[in-house]
Amino acid sequence: MIALIDCNNFFVSCERLFRPELQNKPVVVLSSNDGCAIARSNEVKALKIPMGAPAFKYKQVFEKHNIVKFSGNFELYGNISRRITEILTGITPLIEIYSVDESFVDLSELSLSDYKQWGAAVRQAILEWVGIPVSVGIAPSKTLAKVAIHKAKKDLRAKGVCVLGQDSTKNQGVLTSVPITDVWGVGRRFAPKLKAEGIHTALGLSQLAPKYAQQLMGIQGRQMVAELNGEICHPVRQQTQIAKSISRTRTFGQDITDQNTLRSAVADFATRASFTLRSSNQLAKKASLFVATNRFKANYTYRTAEIVFNTPTNDTGHIISQLCMQIEKTVPPGFPCHRAGVLLHELCPLALQTDLFNEMPPKLFSKSQNRMRSIDNINQKFGKDKVMFASRKLGDAWSPKKNNQSPRYLTRWSELPKIKPV
Ligand SMILES: [Mg+2]
């Protein structure tokens, strides 16, 4: 059996954790630059405000219903997410972190007798120890666990836990209640095809002949039908695979035409990407730069540049300086940059790989490694960005607007809640 643990309205729940007075009040969390709704409380969902609702378009609706807005505080959400993962890995190491608020857990080695009771206990533990409400769906396959979570969330009688078994006739009631668009893997691509075939619920899909499902949707279709009938096609995968590439990109709130501001943004992306690279004990053989104008405006255009390092590196300073040189070469003056990104790719394990011309003697390589380690240690001990490369400070007009961001309560000493004596 596989359990899916899914946090309820995760970003909203994280905000409410430190603002308990917002319980039962309408709350939205907005994407970067406060663009659109990326998390909604149940009260907001009841007002029929859709996911992705653009904030400027819904300004009056937000005001009318006293909806509390937050700018996405991803540092906070990431920290809370890790706490939940720690609880789950304490139960079993067979866990797949599917997204920031969802994890699959393989229950096969736990020899549980009562799944419903186990689900309720996990739910209670996460609520008590972290403070986040979750739903639990338990079923023989991932796709069925997704169906179960649907029921756990929508049906109050389920009390946040739904268990589906191997017997498909017993699952029929729940399968009927899940619209085809909400079945895992169907998405916008296959939903119209299935609806055209008269299939409108998960039950309809589960009863489709596997061969016909394959004709309609390829092998994925056959797997969906099998999974809905309790057969495992997608086992729980532990994250042992190491990233093959690391990217950091951003869409800016306004077009950037000043090269120093662009340099500063690229330096920031490179800093964060190379930190991730070092955390996974890897080096990059290549780095790429990407800049583009607004694709919703006329004359959309973009530029890319690739750097091949003679010696693979994870040195932030070296990566920044190489990328900034590419900005001069590839981005024409006045280019209205709306989106930019940095990609580190062709990654390899951390070990000195000397090149033919010996550009990086071992002594220099270990010096670079030591320097990076010192920077990471200082930032770990005294707070993020305590020391940084100066190019990141060339201009900050690019940094996202976060007019309604809550304090990063769990990761910044300076943003701890203050208690006022009465
Ligand atoms: Mg969720």
Boltz pocket constraint, residues with backbone or C-beta under 6 A from the ligand:
constraints:
  - pocket:
      binder: B
      contacts: [[A, 6], [A, 7], [A, 8], [A, 9], [A, 10], [A, 101], [A, 102]]
      max_distance: 6.0
